[in-house]
């Protein structure tokens, strides 16, 4: 593919990086990333991926923009209140950079549609921008079964965390957490609150992982969990191990079909909490 003069100028700060260059920018423009969730995490991730020139960005969310979203979900504005989040996000991304294709999925992710959405554009990388455990486990299981790399992110109050799964190269989300906690055991951001910038910090790090993966760069968070404490202004990177008995990515998987965990019975003792999501 040949760059236009406008594209050479738009992406010039990428192109002068030896780790990117013309070849790397072409990889980004041919890349395909799916973002599940257009909220606090998905908003900054989507904006930075669009700005970077990622060629196809899918964004899935069935919610509409509410006034309370605007404290952290920076892809939406006051005039978007009442509008589907995927529509608002798509308009912002395409206004920022018309080069790429934005594909919107105005539907709730569940066990019956996630595989089709993940494979719709043969996405290279998935970003988990959701805010509840049942969907996070569903995303993990679907990505493991489909052999898709993804980055998990979670925020609450003044804390955040992320980890990246690369098929065959490290532990999955379930290796670390095993099962969703029982309903109402862990508060949501709606219940506990969250500092608005937390979405920007963790969501931008998720976008960074996606860009590094598309560019073929080293140093992904495969095999690690990165936590951030805004009050202490501290990052902590903890090494993780693959769980050979993991029910979805282990040597003898016991989970071979996707489950909607809202109806599932969870075992609290199997849930290993390494920090607020």
ZAVO-531024 format. One record per residue (C-alpha): residue number from 1; x, y, z; residue in one letter. Coordinates in Angstrom, 3 decimals. Layout:
    nr          u          v          w   rest
   NUM          X          Y          Z      a
...
***
This chain:
    nr          u          v          w   rest
     1      0.000      0.000      0.000      x
     2      1.195      3.508     -0.795      x
     3      0.870      6.366      1.674      x
     4     -0.757      9.631      0.676      x
     5      1.029     12.859      1.564      x
     6     -1.576     13.476      4.250      x
     7     -0.952     10.043      5.787      x
     8      2.798     10.568      5.785      x
     9      2.238     13.778      7.720      x
    10     -0.418     12.331     10.042      x
    11      1.741      9.350     11.055      x
    12      5.134     11.064     10.813      x
    13      5.901     10.693     14.539      x
    14      5.344      6.965     14.220      x
    15      7.308      6.612     11.022      x
    16     10.458      8.220     12.471      x
    17     10.525      5.611     15.253      x
    18     12.934      2.846     14.276      x
    19     10.626      0.323     15.973      x
    20      7.755      1.408     13.694      x
    21      8.848      3.037     10.454      x
    22      6.890      2.800      7.210      x
    23      6.618     -0.968      7.457      x
    24      5.234     -0.822     10.997      x
    25      2.731      1.876     10.140      x
    26      1.477     -0.291      7.297      x
    27      1.016     -3.127      9.780      x
    28     -1.083     -0.852     11.982      x
    29     -3.171      0.260      9.009      x
    30     -3.774     -3.372      8.096      x
    31     -4.449     -4.352     11.729      x
    32     -7.830     -5.300     13.186      x
    33     -8.693     -4.750     16.861      x
    34    -11.980     -5.461     18.625      x
    35    -12.869     -3.455     21.747      x
    36    -15.589     -4.951     23.933      x
    37    -17.053     -2.118     25.972      x
    38    -17.266      1.577     25.053      x
    39    -16.975      2.858     28.611      x
    40    -14.166      4.030     30.866      x
    41    -11.565      1.610     29.480      x
    42    -12.798      1.266     25.917      x
    43    -13.126      5.018     25.349      x
    44     -9.430      5.995     25.592      x
    45     -8.318      2.733     23.992      x
    46    -10.565      3.364     20.982      x
    47     -9.430      6.950     20.573      x
    48     -5.729      6.114     20.662      x
    49     -6.100      3.174     18.294      x
    50     -8.029      5.360     15.860      x
    51     -5.418      8.107     16.137      x
    52     -2.645      5.564     15.535      x
    53     -4.223      4.519     12.257      x
    54     -5.352      0.986     13.095      x
    55     -7.192     -0.057      9.959      x
    56    -10.245     -1.798     11.412      x
    57    -11.564     -1.187     14.908      x
    58    -14.633     -3.013     16.141      x
    59    -16.481     -1.717     19.180      x
    60    -19.204     -3.675     20.943      x
    61    -21.602     -2.262     23.542      x
    62    -25.408     -2.206     23.911      x
    63    -25.562      0.692     26.375      x
    64    -26.508      4.333     25.761      x
    65    -24.614      7.409     26.911      x
    66    -25.673      8.747     30.323      x
    67    -24.638     11.927     32.086      x
    68    -22.796      9.940     34.775      x
    69    -20.574      8.389     32.073      x
    70    -18.992     11.691     31.093      x
    71    -16.726     11.926     34.162      x
    72    -14.476      9.247     32.622      x
    73    -15.771      8.032     29.233      x
    74    -14.024     10.694     27.196      x
    75    -15.096      9.435     23.779      x
    76    -18.626     10.727     24.520      x
    77    -19.798     14.297     25.040      x
    78    -22.813     16.047     26.542      x
    79    -24.563     16.147     23.187      x
    80    -24.321     12.364     22.951      x
    81    -26.505     11.682     26.005      x
    82    -29.168      9.145     25.056      x
    83    -27.250      8.013     21.983      x
    84    -25.974      4.419     21.669      x
    85    -22.398      4.346     22.922      x
    86    -21.166      2.546     19.815      x
    87    -22.662      5.288     17.624      x
    88    -21.120      8.054     19.708      x
    89    -17.768      6.267     19.737      x
    90    -17.856      5.641     15.997      x
    91    -18.597      9.287     15.250      x
    92    -15.760     10.502     17.478      x
    93    -13.258      8.035     16.041      x
    94    -14.121      8.754     12.414      x
    95    -14.029     12.506     13.005      x
    96    -10.573     12.073     14.531      x
    97     -9.230      9.873     11.749      x
    98    -11.237      8.999      8.624      x
    99     -8.552      6.560      7.425      x
   100     -9.807      3.546      9.323      x
   101    -12.988      1.482      9.359      x
   102    -15.018      1.480     12.576      x
   103    -17.390     -1.455     12.957      x
   104    -20.062     -1.109     15.637      x
   105    -21.908     -3.945     17.368      x
   106    -24.871     -2.513     19.257      x
   107    -25.572     -5.619     21.321      x
   108    -24.734     -7.163     24.662      x
   109    -21.956     -9.734     24.451      x
   110    -23.052    -13.227     25.453      x
   111    -22.185    -16.856     24.835      x
   112    -24.271    -17.003     21.654      x
   113    -22.754    -14.044     19.806      x
   114    -19.203    -13.516     21.060      x
   115    -17.572    -16.052     18.733      x
   116    -19.266    -14.582     15.674      x
   117    -18.255    -11.035     16.682      x
   118    -14.640    -12.011     17.397      x
   119    -14.422    -13.688     13.999      x
   120    -16.535    -11.160     12.070      x
   121    -13.518     -9.242     10.783      x
   122    -10.961    -11.877     11.809      x
   123     -9.742     -9.534     14.535      x
   124     -6.047     -9.778     15.394      x
   125     -6.384     -8.608     18.999      x
   126     -9.185     -8.146     21.531      x
   127     -9.455     -5.485     24.247      x
   128    -11.599     -6.289     27.279      x
   129    -13.060     -2.931     28.271      x
   130    -15.939     -4.375     30.289      x
   131    -16.822     -3.725     33.914      x
   132    -18.157     -7.016     35.246      x
   133    -16.679    -10.415     36.007      x
   134    -19.113    -12.666     34.099      x
   135    -18.296    -10.976     30.776      x
   136    -14.570    -10.899     31.540      x
   137    -14.538    -14.674     31.999      x
   138    -16.630    -15.108     28.858      x
   139    -14.161    -12.982     26.855      x
   140    -11.258    -14.990     28.234      x
   141    -12.834    -18.335     27.419      x
   142    -13.881    -17.283     23.928      x
   143    -10.426    -15.897     23.127      x
   144     -8.681    -19.023     24.420      x
   145    -10.993    -21.270     22.401      x
   146    -10.578    -19.161     19.263      x
   147     -6.824    -18.683     19.703      x
   148     -7.143    -14.894     19.941      x
   149     -4.794    -12.688     22.000      x
   150     -6.461    -10.201     24.307      x
   151     -5.719     -7.738     27.086      x
   152     -7.793     -7.633     30.263      x
   153     -8.244     -4.395     32.140      x
   154    -10.081     -3.486     35.320      x
   155    -10.527     -0.334     37.403      x
   156    -12.227      0.561     40.671      x
   157    -11.795      3.455     43.095      x
   158     -8.089      4.441     42.774      x
   159     -6.773      1.093     41.526      x
   160     -6.407     -0.646     38.200      x
   161     -4.882     -3.756     36.689      x
   162     -4.208     -5.380     33.344      x
   163     -2.760     -8.552     31.892      x
   164     -2.313     -9.832     28.355      x
   165     -2.989    -13.319     27.062      x
   166     -1.063    -14.593     24.047      x
   167     -2.155    -18.076     22.890      x
   168      0.432    -20.694     23.806      x
   169      2.777    -18.199     25.474      x
   170      1.441    -17.579     28.959      x
   171     -1.416    -17.865     31.434      x
   172     -4.951    -16.807     30.664      x
   173     -7.204    -14.751     32.927      x
   174     -8.753    -17.921     34.330      x
   175     -5.314    -19.297     35.269      x
   176     -5.104    -16.403     37.729      x
   177     -8.694    -15.943     38.919      x
   178    -10.239    -19.361     38.107      x
   179    -13.939    -18.437     38.544      x
   180    -16.079    -15.309     38.793      x
   181    -16.801    -14.224     42.366      x
   182    -20.355    -14.692     43.647      x
   183    -22.806    -11.934     42.648      x
   184    -22.443     -8.770     44.766      x
   185    -19.240    -10.045     46.412      x
   186    -17.076     -7.484     44.573      x
   187    -18.576     -3.992     44.073      x
   188    -18.818     -2.391     40.654      x
   189    -17.651      1.125     39.813      x
   190    -21.298      2.196     40.022      x
   191    -21.361      0.976     43.624      x
   192    -17.838      1.829     44.790      x
   193    -16.892      4.768     42.574      x
   194    -13.826      5.306     40.435      x
   195    -11.474      8.229     39.844      x
   196    -12.190      9.332     36.289      x
   197     -8.598      9.251     35.070      x
   198     -8.224      5.573     36.009      x
   199     -9.941      4.592     32.766      x
   200     -7.509      6.741     30.830      x
   201     -4.461      5.207     32.500      x
   202     -5.461      1.557     32.193      x
   203     -7.330      1.918     28.885      x
   204     -4.334      3.630     27.291      x
   205     -2.069      0.841     28.532      x
   206     -4.465     -1.654     26.917      x
   207     -4.194      0.257     23.638      x
   208     -0.405      0.174     24.032      x
   209     -0.499     -3.619     24.300      x
   210     -2.633     -3.820     21.157      x
   211     -0.261     -1.573     19.184      x
   212      2.808     -3.484     20.371      x
   213      1.192     -6.760     19.356      x
   214      0.314     -5.477     15.878      x
   215      3.853     -4.143     15.467      x
   216      5.425     -7.406     16.642      x
   217      7.283     -5.700     19.500      x
   218      8.604     -7.428     22.612      x
   219      7.641     -6.697     26.206      x
   220      3.944     -7.551     26.189      x
   221      2.331     -8.312     29.540      x
   222      2.037    -11.998     28.734      x
   223      2.888    -13.851     31.931      x
   224      2.494    -10.765     34.124      x
   225     -0.192     -8.728     35.821      x
   226      0.411     -5.000     36.110      x
   227     -1.353     -3.174     38.934      x
   228     -1.577      0.548     39.558      x
   229     -2.396      2.394     42.786      x
   230     -3.159      6.043     42.058      x
   231     -3.097      7.114     45.713      x
   232      0.393      5.735     46.238      x
   233      1.345      6.531     42.619      x
   234      2.827      3.054     42.289      x
   235      2.902      0.445     39.544      x
   236      3.588     -3.176     40.445      x
   237      4.378     -5.917     37.940      x
   238      3.882     -9.466     39.198      x
   239      4.991    -12.572     37.327      x
   240      2.302    -15.178     36.702      x
   241      2.470    -18.882     35.913      x
   242      0.393    -21.031     33.621      x
   243     -1.946    -23.277     35.569      x
   244     -1.685    -26.759     34.008      x
   245     -5.075    -27.551     35.591      x
   246     -6.730    -24.445     34.157      x
   247    -10.188    -25.589     33.035      x
   248    -10.007    -23.681     29.758      x
   249     -6.319    -23.469     28.675      x
   250     -4.851    -26.344     30.717      x
   251     -3.663    -29.714     29.482      x
   252     -7.103    -31.324     29.909      x
   253     -9.711    -28.544     29.597      x
   254    -13.017    -29.176     31.316      x
   255    -14.644    -26.034     29.887      x
   256    -15.170    -26.596     26.177      x
   257    -18.337    -24.565     25.611      x
   258    -19.059    -20.948     26.456      x
   259    -21.084    -20.112     29.559      x
   260    -23.133    -17.066     30.525      x
   261    -21.954    -16.780     34.099      x
   262    -24.841    -14.649     35.328      x
   263    -26.719    -17.938     35.676      x
   264    -23.733    -19.931     36.899      x
   265    -23.042    -20.875     40.503      x
   266    -19.580    -19.650     41.494      x
   267    -17.198    -21.100     44.063      x
   268    -15.792    -18.326     46.252      x
   269    -12.912    -20.489     47.456      x
   270    -11.711    -20.941     43.881      x
   271    -11.507    -17.194     43.342      x
   272     -8.020    -15.828     43.958      x
   273     -8.138    -12.078     44.311      x
   274     -4.893    -10.281     43.416      x
   275     -6.311     -6.765     43.608      x
   276     -9.404     -4.738     42.827      x
   277    -10.484     -5.076     39.191      x
***
